[in-house]
């Protein structure tokens, strides 16, 4: 699919649709912004250099299952929120124009 075609289709939204779509996009962006702040605040700080001083290794159970840990899920959710926020912002400003 051609991106120019998709952006052109978004830009040609009828006026009646844009009247209810603009506030909806603003509300979605606000909710996603709040969610991304919550996800960031829930993440634990990383002190990788300090862990090596104490002799901690990554061969522990938690080190082997990093992809399924709470921190990795929060990082993925944060990335999804930011990508979704960018897409919604681009769509909003194309419609607003």
Steps between C-alpha positions, in 0.01 A plus 500: 500500500628843408547736796412805291168338413422428865596851610289645219202293610541620857529862385173477305282412797161671473438801726226326698728210585788726599273685746468193723832339404720788622376495863511120501865502387585764762343288776681187377832685494444628855416152629799345324725776637382432854546125450854547370590714805357231730692226319824699525452567871430131566833394347789434730817703452793319347837503671687248288844620607427471871372143461834383367678627813297271721578198288152455356483300183246473220494119525234512769139405443401866467784562254395213275132606496546871434263497203212387724571722796288790618764753393512375142122505473495858627770601251304346214177669612684833521633460146154407371351807670759730345455357150122522531530858625714596199259340254199668660679837501581473130143398416363784715708768332425368153129515575533840666666644190 
